[in-house]
Amino acid sequence: MPQLNPTPWFFILFLSWLTFLIILPSKIMEHSFTMEPTTQSVEKPNPEPLNWPWP
């Protein structure tokens, strides 16, 4: 039964992990986001009271 032979599957597993551990982290770290986070201001806005025209 050929599926019990571990030789080709071990090589495929090894190449997969090699790709995940060496090539992909550098690609992920070079990624730049389109929307950079901005800092929020510390002061709270002072809300003005609403003047409702009551009938």
N, C-alpha and C positions, 0 to 999 in steps of 0.2 A: 504494500500500500504506500504510494508515494507521499501522501500527506503526512506520514509519520517521520519522514526524513527531515531533521531539523536544519540541515545545512542551508538551503535557500532562504528559509524563513528567518533564520538568525541574521543573515546578511541584510535582509530587508528591514528587520527590526533595528539593526545597528545603524543603517543609513538613515532611517527615520529619526532616531534619537540624535544622530549627528546633525541633521538638518535643524531639529528643534533647538538644540543647545548651542549651535555655533552661528548658523546663518540667520535665523529668525530674530534673535534678540537685537542684533545690530540693525535690522530693518525696522523693528518696532521702535527702537530708541531714536532713530532718525526721523520718525514721523512728526510732522508739525501740524498742530491743530489750527483750524481756520478761525475759531472763536477763542481767543485767549481770555482767561478769567480776569476780571477787573476787581480792584479793591473797592469796597463800599466806604462811603464817607462815615465819619464817626458821629457827627452832629445829627441830631434828630430834627426832622422838619417840624416847624411850629405850625400846626393846622389852624386855619382861621375858622371861626364859628360861622355856621350857615345862617343867613337871615331869611327865614321863611315868611313869605307874605300870607299871614293867616287871614281868612275871610271873616 
